[in-house]
Amino acid sequence: MTKAYVVAVYNKIIDPEKLKNYIQDSRPVMGALGAKALAIGSNISNISKLEGIPPERAVIMEFESVEAAQKAFQITRQMRKNSKEELIELCLF
């Protein structure tokens, strides 16, 4: 089975408390779907970009399958809406 990777990039963290709640609420979902956090960063302002302002947070997650990654995305979609963070990129590889 082919592994899948999800990269989430947050341009601006609007409410750190809501983001913290989203992280706590989504952890059991991600764990149940076999997600493995490969990289989590919230102080990434020293990353060079070709243009624009560096994001405030980035996360890379590994899943055992594309289907598991898609399911995690669907289940946590409402949680992300409730946190109201500006998620500028969510890519599935």
Protein Blocks (a to p, Z undefined) as FASTA:
>chain_A
ZZdddddddfbafblmlmmmmmmmmmmmmmmnopacfbdcfblmlpccfedjddfbdcdd
ddfbfklmmmmmmmmmmmmmmnopacfbdcdZZ
